[in-house]
Amino acid sequence: MKTLFAKLALSSLLVMSLMTSASAEEYLLSQETYEALESAQQQMADERYQPAEAALLKLIDETDAGSYERAVVLQTLGYLYSETGDYPRATEQFRSALELNALPPEVTHNLQYNLAQLLIADGKYQQGVDLLTRWLANEANPDTNVYVLLATAHYQLKQFSKTVEHIRTAIRRTNSPKEDWYRMQLAAHIEMKQYDSAINVLETLLVLHPDDKTYWDQLGSLYARQDKQLSSLAVSMLMKRLNLGDDDIVMRLSNMYRYLNIPFKSGQLLQKAIDDGVIAANFSNMEKLADSWLAAREADKASAVLEKIRGQDNSGETDLKLARLYVSEEQWQEAVAPLEAATEKLTNSKKGDALLMGGMVQFHLKNLERAESLLKQAGRFDKQRNQAAQWLRHIQQSQPEDGDA
C-alpha cells in the first residue's frame, strides 16, 4: 500500500491550490512565494528532494503565520514527504495545513482525502477510517477506489462486516471489478465463518478465473462443510455459469464431485463430456470415468468402460481392476479372461493377487484342478501364501474321499 501512495503523491502535487485558487483575491500568492513554490515543484518533479525540502522549510519562515501562503507551503511540503515515503512527516504537514483553515474549500476537501490515504498507508487505520468517513459524507461523487480503501482499512482493523459492506459497494459501482476486491471480500466472509457467502464469491471468481487451482481447492473445502445435497446443487449451479466446452473445467468439476463424495454426478458429467466430444475418449479420461462409476457402485457402467480400455493398458492393472469388479458381483465366468490377461502382464505381489483370485474363481466354477494349480502358484508369493494355503485346504476338504459313493 505504501508504494501505491508514493505513486499518487506527485500527481496530486500537480493540482495544488496555487494552480486552482487564483480566481479569488483572498487566495492569491505573492510573486516571490509563487516563484519559490514553482521552483520547488520542479525540483520534486526532477526527484531532487533535498534542495526542494530546504527551500520549502525556508519558505515557511518567510510566510505569515496562519496565512493562505503558509498553508500552501505546508501542503507542498507534505506532498514532498509523501513522495519520499516519509508518511509520518507528510501527515504532520497536511494536518498543519488543514489546521490553519486558510485553504479554499475544494482544496481543503481534497487534502483531507490525501491525509486519510496517508494515515491508512502509515498503519493508522482507525484515524484514516474516521477521516475518510467524514470526507465521504461531503463528497458528491466519490471514486470507487475510496470504498476499496475503506474496505482495506476495516479489514486491517478486523472489522470484517464493514469490509464486506464497502467492497460490495465498490463492486457494484464498476463494470470491471478487480480480482483483489473479490479476494478481500472472500477473506472477510471466511473470517466471519460465513461459508455460504464465501462460496458465492468463489463461484464468481471461478467464472472469471476458471484455471486458478487455488480457487478450486478453496471451493472444494468450503463445499465439504455443507450438506452433500446442497453441495451437489451448488456445483450444478456453478456448471451452468461455466463454459463446459472447456475440457479443463469439465475435469475440475468432475474432480469436485468426487471430492464431495458424489461420484455418480462425476460419472454423469464425464460421460456427457465424452459423448459430446468435449473431452477425449482416451485412456486417462476413460479410467477416471470408470473410477467414478466404481465409486458410485454402478457395476454395469464401470465394467463396460473397463472392458473398452483394458486392451490399452499393458501393465495389467486395468485387467485386475475389472476382474475384482466381476468377482465382487460373483460374475465368475466374466472374471476369467481379465484374470488370465492380468496374470500374464503383472509382476511381483500384484501377480500373486491375480493368481489367488484366479484360483478362487476356478473353484466357484468347479474347475478344482485348475483352481489348485493357480493357488499353488499364488502360494509362491509371500503376501498371498497364507490365503492360498487356506483355499487349498478348503478345496481338499470339499472333495470326496476315495471309496465314497
C-alpha positions as a Markdown table, in Angstrom:
| # | Residue | x | y | z |
|---|---|---|---|---|
| 1 | Met | 0.0 | 0.0 | 0.0 |
| 2 | Lys | 2.9 | 2.4 | 0.7 |
| 3 | Thr | 4.1 | 2.0 | -2.8 |
| 4 | Leu | 0.6 | 3.0 | -4.1 |
| 5 | Phe | 0.5 | 6.2 | -2.1 |
| 6 | Ala | 4.1 | 7.1 | -3.1 |
| 7 | Lys | 3.0 | 7.0 | -6.7 |
| 8 | Leu | -0.1 | 9.1 | -6.0 |
| 9 | Ala | 1.8 | 11.9 | -4.3 |
| 10 | Leu | 3.5 | 13.6 | -7.3 |
| 11 | Ser | 0.3 | 13.5 | -9.4 |
| 12 | Ser | -1.6 | 15.1 | -6.5 |
| 13 | Leu | 1.1 | 17.8 | -6.3 |
| 14 | Leu | 0.4 | 19.0 | -9.8 |
| 15 | Val | -3.1 | 20.0 | -8.9 |
| 16 | Met | -2.2 | 22.0 | -5.8 |
| 17 | Ser | -4.0 | 25.1 | -4.6 |
| 18 | Leu | -1.6 | 27.5 | -6.1 |
| 19 | Met | -3.0 | 26.4 | -9.5 |
| 20 | Thr | -6.6 | 26.3 | -8.6 |
| 21 | Ser | -7.1 | 29.3 | -6.4 |
| 22 | Ala | -6.1 | 32.3 | -8.4 |
| 23 | Ser | -9.7 | 33.2 | -9.2 |
| 24 | Ala | -10.3 | 34.6 | -5.7 |
| 25 | Glu | -8.3 | 37.5 | -4.4 |
| 26 | Glu | -8.0 | 36.1 | -0.9 |
| 27 | Tyr | -6.2 | 33.1 | -2.3 |
| 28 | Leu | -3.6 | 34.9 | -4.3 |
| 29 | Leu | 0.1 | 34.1 | -3.8 |
| 30 | Ser | 2.8 | 36.8 | -3.8 |
| 31 | Gln | 5.1 | 36.7 | -6.8 |
| 32 | Glu | 8.0 | 35.7 | -4.6 |
| 33 | Thr | 6.1 | 32.8 | -3.0 |
| 34 | Tyr | 4.7 | 31.7 | -6.3 |
| 35 | Glu | 8.1 | 31.5 | -7.9 |
| 36 | Ala | 9.6 | 29.7 | -4.9 |
| 37 | Leu | 6.9 | 27.1 | -4.9 |
| 38 | Glu | 7.1 | 26.7 | -8.7 |
| 39 | Ser | 10.9 | 26.1 | -8.3 |
| 40 | Ala | 10.4 | 23.6 | -5.5 |
| 41 | Gln | 7.8 | 21.7 | -7.6 |
| 42 | Gln | 10.2 | 21.4 | -10.5 |
| 43 | Gln | 12.9 | 20.1 | -8.2 |
| 44 | Met | 10.4 | 17.5 | -6.9 |
| 45 | Ala | 9.5 | 16.5 | -10.4 |
| 46 | Asp | 13.2 | 16.0 | -11.1 |
| 47 | Glu | 13.4 | 14.0 | -7.8 |
| 48 | Arg | 15.8 | 16.5 | -6.3 |
| 49 | Tyr | 14.1 | 16.2 | -2.9 |
| 50 | Gln | 16.7 | 17.6 | -0.6 |
| 51 | Pro | 17.0 | 21.0 | -2.2 |
| 52 | Ala | 13.3 | 21.2 | -2.6 |
| 53 | Glu | 12.8 | 20.4 | 1.1 |
| 54 | Ala | 15.4 | 23.0 | 2.2 |
| 55 | Ala | 13.6 | 25.6 | 0.0 |
| 56 | Leu | 10.2 | 24.8 | 1.4 |
| 57 | Leu | 11.4 | 24.8 | 5.0 |
| 58 | Lys | 12.9 | 28.3 | 4.4 |
| 59 | Leu | 9.7 | 29.5 | 2.8 |
| 60 | Ile | 7.7 | 28.6 | 5.9 |
| 61 | Asp | 9.6 | 31.1 | 7.9 |
| 62 | Glu | 9.1 | 33.7 | 5.1 |
| 63 | Thr | 5.3 | 33.4 | 5.1 |
| 64 | Asp | 2.9 | 34.9 | 7.7 |
| 65 | Ala | 1.6 | 32.5 | 10.4 |
| 66 | Gly | -2.0 | 31.4 | 9.7 |
| 67 | Ser | -1.9 | 32.7 | 6.1 |
| 68 | Tyr | -3.0 | 31.1 | 2.9 |
| 69 | Glu | 0.6 | 31.2 | 1.7 |
| 70 | Arg | 1.8 | 29.3 | 4.8 |
| 71 | Ala | -0.9 | 26.7 | 4.3 |
| 72 | Val | 0.1 | 26.2 | 0.6 |
| 73 | Val | 3.8 | 25.8 | 1.6 |
| 74 | Leu | 2.9 | 23.2 | 4.3 |
| 75 | Gln | 0.7 | 21.4 | 1.8 |
| 76 | Thr | 3.5 | 21.2 | -0.7 |
| 77 | Leu | 6.0 | 20.0 | 1.9 |
| 78 | Gly | 3.5 | 17.3 | 2.8 |
| 79 | Tyr | 3.4 | 16.1 | -0.8 |
| 80 | Leu | 7.2 | 16.0 | -0.8 |
| 81 | Tyr | 7.4 | 13.8 | 2.3 |
| 82 | Ser | 4.6 | 11.6 | 0.8 |
| 83 | Glu | 6.6 | 11.2 | -2.4 |
| 84 | Thr | 9.7 | 10.1 | -0.5 |
| 85 | Gly | 7.7 | 7.7 | 1.7 |
| 86 | Asp | 8.1 | 9.7 | 4.9 |
| 87 | Tyr | 4.4 | 9.3 | 5.8 |
| 88 | Pro | 4.6 | 10.5 | 9.5 |
| 89 | Arg | 6.1 | 13.8 | 8.4 |
| 90 | Ala | 3.7 | 14.1 | 5.4 |
| 91 | Thr | 0.8 | 13.5 | 7.8 |
| 92 | Glu | 2.1 | 16.2 | 10.1 |
| 93 | Gln | 2.4 | 18.8 | 7.3 |
| 94 | Phe | -1.0 | 18.1 | 6.0 |
| 95 | Arg | -2.6 | 18.4 | 9.4 |
| 96 | Ser | -0.8 | 21.7 | 10.0 |
| 97 | Ala | -2.0 | 23.0 | 6.6 |
| 98 | Leu | -5.6 | 22.0 | 7.4 |
| 99 | Glu | -5.5 | 23.4 | 10.9 |
| 100 | Leu | -4.8 | 26.9 | 9.5 |
| 101 | Asn | -8.3 | 26.8 | 7.9 |
| 102 | Ala | -6.9 | 29.1 | 5.2 |
| 103 | Leu | -7.2 | 26.9 | 2.0 |
| 104 | Pro | -10.1 | 27.1 | -0.4 |
| 105 | Pro | -13.0 | 24.7 | 0.4 |
| 106 | Glu | -12.3 | 22.4 | -2.6 |
| 107 | Val | -8.6 | 22.2 | -1.8 |
| 108 | Thr | -9.3 | 21.5 | 1.9 |
| 109 | His | -11.7 | 18.7 | 0.9 |
| 110 | Asn | -9.1 | 17.2 | -1.4 |
| 111 | Leu | -6.3 | 17.5 | 1.2 |
| 112 | Gln | -8.5 | 15.7 | 3.8 |
| 113 | Tyr | -8.7 | 12.8 | 1.4 |
| 114 | Asn | -5.0 | 12.8 | 0.8 |
| 115 | Leu | -4.4 | 12.9 | 4.6 |
| 116 | Ala | -6.8 | 9.9 | 5.1 |
| 117 | Gln | -4.9 | 8.0 | 2.5 |
| 118 | Leu | -1.6 | 8.7 | 4.2 |
| 119 | Leu | -3.0 | 7.7 | 7.6 |
| 120 | Ile | -4.1 | 4.3 | 6.3 |
| 121 | Ala | -0.8 | 3.8 | 4.4 |
| 122 | Asp | 1.0 | 4.5 | 7.7 |
| 123 | Gly | -1.0 | 1.9 | 9.6 |
| 124 | Lys | -3.1 | 4.4 | 11.5 |
| 125 | Tyr | -6.2 | 2.7 | 10.2 |
| 126 | Gln | -8.9 | 4.0 | 12.6 |
| 127 | Gln | -7.8 | 7.6 | 12.2 |
| 128 | Gly | -7.8 | 7.1 | 8.5 |
| 129 | Val | -11.3 | 5.5 | 8.5 |
| 130 | Asp | -12.7 | 8.2 | 10.7 |
| 131 | Leu | -11.4 | 11.0 | 8.5 |
| 132 | Leu | -12.4 | 9.2 | 5.2 |
| 133 | Thr | -15.9 | 8.6 | 6.5 |
| 134 | Arg | -16.3 | 12.3 | 7.3 |
| 135 | Trp | -14.8 | 13.2 | 3.9 |
| 136 | Leu | -17.2 | 10.8 | 2.2 |
| 137 | Ala | -20.2 | 12.5 | 3.8 |
| 138 | Asn | -19.3 | 15.7 | 1.9 |
| 139 | Glu | -18.3 | 14.1 | -1.4 |
| 140 | Ala | -21.0 | 14.2 | -4.1 |
| 141 | Asn | -19.3 | 11.8 | -6.5 |
| 142 | Pro | -16.7 | 9.6 | -4.7 |
| 143 | Asp | -14.3 | 7.5 | -6.7 |
| 144 | Thr | -14.8 | 3.7 | -6.5 |
| 145 | Asn | -11.3 | 3.4 | -5.0 |
| 146 | Val | -12.5 | 5.3 | -1.9 |
| 147 | Tyr | -14.6 | 2.3 | -1.0 |
| 148 | Val | -11.8 | -0.1 | -1.7 |
| 149 | Leu | -9.6 | 1.9 | 0.6 |
| 150 | Leu | -12.2 | 1.9 | 3.4 |
| 151 | Ala | -12.7 | -1.8 | 3.0 |
| 152 | Thr | -8.9 | -2.4 | 3.2 |
| 153 | Ala | -8.6 | -0.3 | 6.4 |
| 154 | His | -11.6 | -2.0 | 8.0 |
| 155 | Tyr | -10.1 | -5.4 | 7.2 |
| 156 | Gln | -6.8 | -4.4 | 8.9 |
| 157 | Leu | -9.0 | -3.4 | 12.0 |
| 158 | Lys | -10.7 | -6.8 | 11.8 |
| 159 | Gln | -14.0 | -5.1 | 11.2 |
| 160 | Phe | -15.0 | -7.6 | 8.6 |
| 161 | Ser | -18.7 | -6.8 | 8.2 |
| 162 | Lys | -17.6 | -3.2 | 7.3 |
| 163 | Thr | -15.1 | -4.7 | 4.9 |
| 164 | Val | -17.8 | -6.6 | 3.1 |
| 165 | Glu | -20.1 | -3.6 | 3.0 |
| 166 | His | -17.6 | -1.3 | 1.4 |
| 167 | Ile | -16.1 | -3.8 | -1.1 |
| 168 | Arg | -19.6 | -4.7 | -2.2 |
| 169 | Thr | -20.2 | -1.0 | -2.9 |
| 170 | Ala | -17.0 | -0.8 | -4.9 |
| 171 | Ile | -18.0 | -3.9 | -6.9 |
| 172 | Arg | -21.5 | -2.5 | -7.7 |
| 173 | Arg | -20.1 | 0.8 | -8.9 |
| 174 | Thr | -18.0 | -0.6 | -11.7 |
| 175 | Asn | -18.4 | -2.9 | -14.7 |
| 176 | Ser | -14.9 | -4.4 | -14.2 |
| 177 | Pro | -14.3 | -5.2 | -10.5 |
| 178 | Lys | -10.7 | -6.3 | -9.8 |
| 179 | Glu | -9.8 | -9.8 | -8.7 |
| 180 | Asp | -8.2 | -8.4 | -5.5 |
| 181 | Trp | -11.6 | -6.9 | -4.4 |
| 182 | Tyr | -13.3 | -10.3 | -4.6 |
| 183 | Arg | -10.4 | -11.9 | -2.7 |
| 184 | Met | -10.7 | -9.3 | 0.1 |
| 185 | Gln | -14.5 | -10.0 | 0.3 |
| 186 | Leu | -13.8 | -13.7 | 0.3 |
| 187 | Ala | -11.3 | -13.4 | 3.1 |
| 188 | Ala | -13.7 | -11.3 | 5.2 |
| 189 | His | -16.5 | -13.8 | 4.8 |
| 190 | Ile | -14.2 | -16.7 | 5.8 |
| 191 | Glu | -13.0 | -14.7 | 8.9 |
| 192 | Met | -16.7 | -14.4 | 9.9 |
| 193 | Lys | -17.3 | -18.1 | 9.1 |
| 194 | Gln | -19.9 | -17.0 | 6.5 |
| 195 | Tyr | -19.2 | -20.0 | 4.3 |
| 196 | Asp | -22.3 | -19.8 | 2.1 |
| 197 | Ser | -21.4 | -16.2 | 1.2 |
| 198 | Ala | -17.7 | -17.2 | 0.7 |
| 199 | Ile | -18.8 | -19.9 | -1.7 |
| 200 | Asn | -20.8 | -17.3 | -3.7 |
| 201 | Val | -17.7 | -15.2 | -4.0 |
| 202 | Leu | -15.5 | -18.2 | -5.0 |
| 203 | Glu | -18.0 | -19.2 | -7.7 |
| 204 | Thr | -17.8 | -15.7 | -9.1 |
| 205 | Leu | -14.0 | -15.8 | -9.0 |
| 206 | Leu | -14.1 | -19.2 | -10.8 |
| 207 | Val | -16.3 | -17.8 | -13.6 |
| 208 | Leu | -13.7 | -15.0 | -14.1 |
| 209 | His | -10.6 | -17.2 | -13.5 |
| 210 | Pro | -11.6 | -20.8 | -14.2 |
| 211 | Asp | -8.0 | -22.0 | -14.4 |
| 212 | Asp | -7.0 | -20.9 | -10.9 |
| 213 | Lys | -6.3 | -24.1 | -8.9 |
| 214 | Thr | -6.3 | -22.3 | -5.6 |
| 215 | Tyr | -9.9 | -21.2 | -6.0 |
| 216 | Trp | -11.0 | -24.7 | -6.9 |
| 217 | Asp | -9.2 | -26.1 | -3.8 |
| 218 | Gln | -10.9 | -23.5 | -1.6 |
| 219 | Leu | -14.3 | -24.1 | -3.1 |
| 220 | Gly | -13.9 | -27.9 | -2.6 |
| 221 | Ser | -13.0 | -27.3 | 1.1 |
| 222 | Leu | -16.0 | -25.0 | 1.6 |
| 223 | Tyr | -18.4 | -27.3 | -0.2 |
| 224 | Ala | -17.3 | -30.1 | 2.1 |
| 225 | Arg | -18.6 | -28.2 | 5.0 |
| 226 | Gln | -22.1 | -28.2 | 3.6 |
| 227 | Asp | -24.8 | -30.9 | 3.4 |
| 228 | Lys | -24.0 | -33.2 | 0.5 |
| 229 | Gln | -27.3 | -32.4 | -1.3 |
| 230 | Leu | -26.7 | -28.7 | -1.0 |
| 231 | Ser | -23.1 | -29.1 | -2.3 |
| 232 | Ser | -24.3 | -31.1 | -5.3 |
| 233 | Leu | -26.8 | -28.3 | -6.1 |
| 234 | Ala | -24.1 | -25.7 | -5.7 |
| 235 | Val | -21.8 | -27.5 | -8.1 |
| 236 | Ser | -24.7 | -27.9 | -10.6 |
| 237 | Met | -25.4 | -24.2 | -10.4 |
| 238 | Leu | -21.7 | -23.4 | -11.0 |
| 239 | Met | -21.7 | -25.7 | -14.0 |
| 240 | Lys | -24.4 | -23.5 | -15.6 |
| 241 | Arg | -22.2 | -20.5 | -15.3 |
| 242 | Leu | -19.0 | -22.0 | -16.6 |
| 243 | Asn | -18.0 | -22.9 | -20.1 |
| 244 | Leu | -18.5 | -26.7 | -20.2 |
| 245 | Gly | -16.9 | -26.7 | -23.7 |
| 246 | Asp | -13.5 | -26.3 | -21.9 |
| 247 | Asp | -12.0 | -29.7 | -21.1 |
| 248 | Asp | -10.1 | -28.5 | -18.2 |
| 249 | Ile | -13.2 | -27.0 | -16.5 |
| 250 | Val | -15.1 | -30.3 | -17.0 |
| 251 | Met | -12.3 | -32.3 | -15.4 |
| 252 | Arg | -12.1 | -29.9 | -12.4 |
| 253 | Leu | -15.9 | -30.1 | -11.9 |
| 254 | Ser | -15.7 | -33.9 | -12.1 |
| 255 | Asn | -12.9 | -33.9 | -9.5 |
| 256 | Met | -15.0 | -31.6 | -7.4 |
| 257 | Tyr | -17.9 | -34.1 | -7.4 |
| 258 | Arg | -15.6 | -36.9 | -6.4 |
| 259 | Tyr | -14.0 | -34.7 | -3.7 |
| 260 | Leu | -17.5 | -34.2 | -2.3 |
| 261 | Asn | -18.1 | -38.0 | -2.4 |
| 262 | Ile | -20.8 | -37.6 | -5.1 |
| 263 | Pro | -19.2 | -39.9 | -7.7 |
| 264 | Phe | -22.4 | -40.6 | -9.7 |
| 265 | Lys | -22.6 | -36.9 | -10.6 |
| 266 | Ser | -18.9 | -37.1 | -11.6 |
| 267 | Gly | -19.7 | -40.1 | -13.9 |
| 268 | Gln | -22.6 | -38.3 | -15.5 |
| 269 | Leu | -20.6 | -35.2 | -16.2 |
| 270 | Leu | -17.7 | -37.2 | -17.7 |
| 271 | Gln | -19.9 | -39.4 | -19.8 |
| 272 | Lys | -21.7 | -36.5 | -21.3 |
| 273 | Ala | -18.4 | -34.6 | -22.0 |
| 274 | Ile | -17.0 | -37.7 | -23.7 |
| 275 | Asp | -20.2 | -38.3 | -25.7 |
| 276 | Asp | -20.3 | -34.6 | -26.8 |
| 277 | Gly | -16.6 | -34.6 | -27.7 |
| 278 | Val | -15.6 | -32.0 | -25.1 |
| 279 | Ile | -13.0 | -34.3 | -23.6 |
| 280 | Ala | -11.1 | -37.0 | -25.5 |
| 281 | Ala | -12.1 | -40.7 | -25.0 |
| 282 | Asn | -8.5 | -41.5 | -24.2 |
| 283 | Phe | -7.3 | -44.0 | -21.6 |
| 284 | Ser | -6.8 | -41.4 | -18.8 |
| 285 | Asn | -10.3 | -39.9 | -19.1 |
| 286 | Met | -12.0 | -43.2 | -19.6 |
| 287 | Glu | -10.2 | -44.5 | -16.5 |
| 288 | Lys | -11.5 | -41.6 | -14.5 |
| 289 | Leu | -15.0 | -42.3 | -15.8 |
| 290 | Ala | -14.7 | -46.0 | -14.7 |
| 291 | Asp | -13.4 | -44.9 | -11.3 |
| 292 | Ser | -16.4 | -42.6 | -10.9 |
| 293 | Trp | -18.8 | -45.4 | -11.7 |
| 294 | Leu | -16.9 | -47.8 | -9.4 |
| 295 | Ala | -17.1 | -45.3 | -6.5 |
| 296 | Ala | -20.8 | -44.8 | -7.3 |
| 297 | Arg | -21.3 | -48.7 | -7.2 |
| 298 | Glu | -22.5 | -48.7 | -10.8 |
| 299 | Ala | -21.0 | -52.0 | -11.6 |
| 300 | Asp | -22.5 | -52.4 | -15.1 |
| 301 | Lys | -21.4 | -48.9 | -16.2 |
| 302 | Ala | -17.9 | -49.4 | -14.7 |
| 303 | Ser | -17.4 | -52.9 | -16.3 |
| 304 | Ala | -18.5 | -51.6 | -19.7 |
| 305 | Val | -15.9 | -48.8 | -19.6 |
| 306 | Leu | -13.1 | -51.1 | -18.2 |
| 307 | Glu | -13.8 | -53.7 | -20.9 |
| 308 | Lys | -13.3 | -51.0 | -23.5 |
| 309 | Ile | -9.9 | -49.8 | -22.2 |
| 310 | Arg | -8.2 | -52.8 | -20.7 |
| 311 | Gly | -6.6 | -53.7 | -24.0 |
| 312 | Gln | -4.9 | -50.3 | -23.9 |
| 313 | Asp | -3.2 | -51.0 | -20.6 |
| 314 | Asn | 0.0 | -53.1 | -20.8 |
| 315 | Ser | 0.5 | -53.1 | -17.1 |
| 316 | Gly | -2.4 | -55.4 | -16.3 |
| 317 | Glu | -3.8 | -53.1 | -13.6 |
| 318 | Thr | -7.0 | -52.4 | -15.6 |
| 319 | Asp | -7.5 | -56.2 | -16.1 |
| 320 | Leu | -7.1 | -56.8 | -12.4 |
| 321 | Lys | -9.5 | -53.9 | -11.6 |
| 322 | Leu | -12.1 | -55.3 | -13.9 |
| 323 | Ala | -11.6 | -58.8 | -12.5 |
| 324 | Arg | -12.1 | -57.6 | -9.0 |
| 325 | Leu | -15.3 | -55.9 | -10.1 |
| 326 | Tyr | -16.6 | -59.2 | -11.6 |
| 327 | Val | -15.7 | -61.2 | -8.5 |
| 328 | Ser | -17.4 | -58.7 | -6.2 |
| 329 | Glu | -20.6 | -59.2 | -8.4 |
| 330 | Glu | -20.0 | -63.0 | -8.4 |
| 331 | Gln | -19.8 | -63.0 | -12.1 |
| 332 | Trp | -17.2 | -65.8 | -12.1 |
| 333 | Gln | -17.1 | -66.6 | -15.8 |
| 334 | Glu | -16.7 | -63.0 | -16.8 |
| 335 | Ala | -13.7 | -62.7 | -14.5 |
| 336 | Val | -11.7 | -65.4 | -16.2 |
| 337 | Ala | -10.5 | -63.5 | -19.2 |
| 338 | Pro | -9.3 | -60.4 | -17.4 |
| 339 | Leu | -7.6 | -62.5 | -14.8 |
| 340 | Glu | -5.7 | -64.5 | -17.4 |
| 341 | Ala | -4.6 | -61.3 | -19.0 |
| 342 | Ala | -3.6 | -59.8 | -15.6 |
| 343 | Thr | -1.6 | -62.9 | -14.7 |
| 344 | Glu | 0.4 | -62.6 | -17.9 |
| 345 | Lys | 1.1 | -58.8 | -17.6 |
| 346 | Leu | 1.6 | -58.3 | -13.8 |
| 347 | Thr | 4.7 | -58.8 | -11.7 |
| 348 | Asn | 5.5 | -59.2 | -8.0 |
| 349 | Ser | 2.7 | -59.3 | -5.5 |
| 350 | Lys | 0.1 | -58.0 | -8.0 |
| 351 | Lys | 0.7 | -61.1 | -10.0 |
| 352 | Gly | 0.1 | -63.1 | -6.8 |
| 353 | Asp | -3.2 | -61.3 | -6.4 |
| 354 | Ala | -4.3 | -62.3 | -9.8 |
| 355 | Leu | -3.3 | -65.9 | -9.3 |
| 356 | Leu | -5.1 | -66.1 | -5.9 |
| 357 | Met | -8.2 | -64.5 | -7.4 |
| 358 | Gly | -8.0 | -66.9 | -10.4 |
| 359 | Gly | -7.9 | -69.9 | -8.1 |
| 360 | Met | -11.0 | -68.6 | -6.2 |
| 361 | Val | -12.8 | -68.0 | -9.5 |
| 362 | Gln | -12.0 | -71.5 | -10.8 |
| 363 | Phe | -13.2 | -73.0 | -7.5 |
| 364 | His | -16.6 | -71.3 | -7.9 |
| 365 | Leu | -16.7 | -72.6 | -11.5 |
| 366 | Lys | -16.0 | -76.1 | -10.0 |
| 367 | Asn | -12.7 | -76.4 | -12.0 |
| 368 | Leu | -10.9 | -77.7 | -9.0 |
| 369 | Glu | -7.8 | -79.0 | -10.7 |
| 370 | Arg | -7.3 | -75.6 | -12.4 |
| 371 | Ala | -8.1 | -73.9 | -9.1 |
| 372 | Glu | -5.4 | -75.9 | -7.3 |
| 373 | Ser | -2.8 | -75.1 | -9.9 |
| 374 | Leu | -3.4 | -71.4 | -9.7 |
| 375 | Leu | -3.5 | -71.4 | -5.9 |
| 376 | Lys | -0.2 | -73.3 | -5.7 |
| 377 | Gln | 1.4 | -70.6 | -8.0 |
| 378 | Ala | -0.1 | -67.9 | -5.8 |
| 379 | Gly | 1.5 | -69.6 | -2.7 |
| 380 | Arg | 4.9 | -68.8 | -4.1 |
| 381 | Phe | 4.3 | -65.2 | -3.2 |
| 382 | Asp | 4.9 | -64.1 | 0.4 |
| 383 | Lys | 1.8 | -61.9 | 0.6 |
| 384 | Gln | -0.6 | -64.5 | -0.8 |
| 385 | Arg | 0.9 | -67.6 | 0.8 |
| 386 | Asn | -1.4 | -67.9 | 3.8 |
| 387 | Gln | -4.6 | -67.3 | 1.9 |
| 388 | Ala | -3.6 | -69.6 | -0.9 |
| 389 | Ala | -2.9 | -72.4 | 1.7 |
| 390 | Gln | -6.3 | -71.9 | 3.3 |
| 391 | Trp | -8.1 | -72.2 | -0.1 |
| 392 | Leu | -6.1 | -75.3 | -0.9 |
| 393 | Arg | -7.2 | -76.9 | 2.4 |
| 394 | His | -10.7 | -75.9 | 1.7 |
| 395 | Ile | -10.6 | -77.5 | -1.8 |
| 396 | Gln | -9.1 | -80.7 | -0.4 |
| 397 | Gln | -11.8 | -80.9 | 2.3 |
| 398 | Ser | -14.5 | -80.4 | -0.2 |
| 399 | Gln | -13.5 | -83.3 | -2.4 |
| 400 | Pro | -15.0 | -86.8 | -1.7 |
| 401 | Glu | -12.5 | -89.3 | -0.3 |
| 402 | Asp | -11.6 | -92.4 | -2.3 |
| 403 | Gly | -14.3 | -95.1 | -2.0 |
| 404 | Asp | -17.0 | -92.6 | -1.1 |
| 405 | Ala | -20.2 | -93.0 | -3.2 |
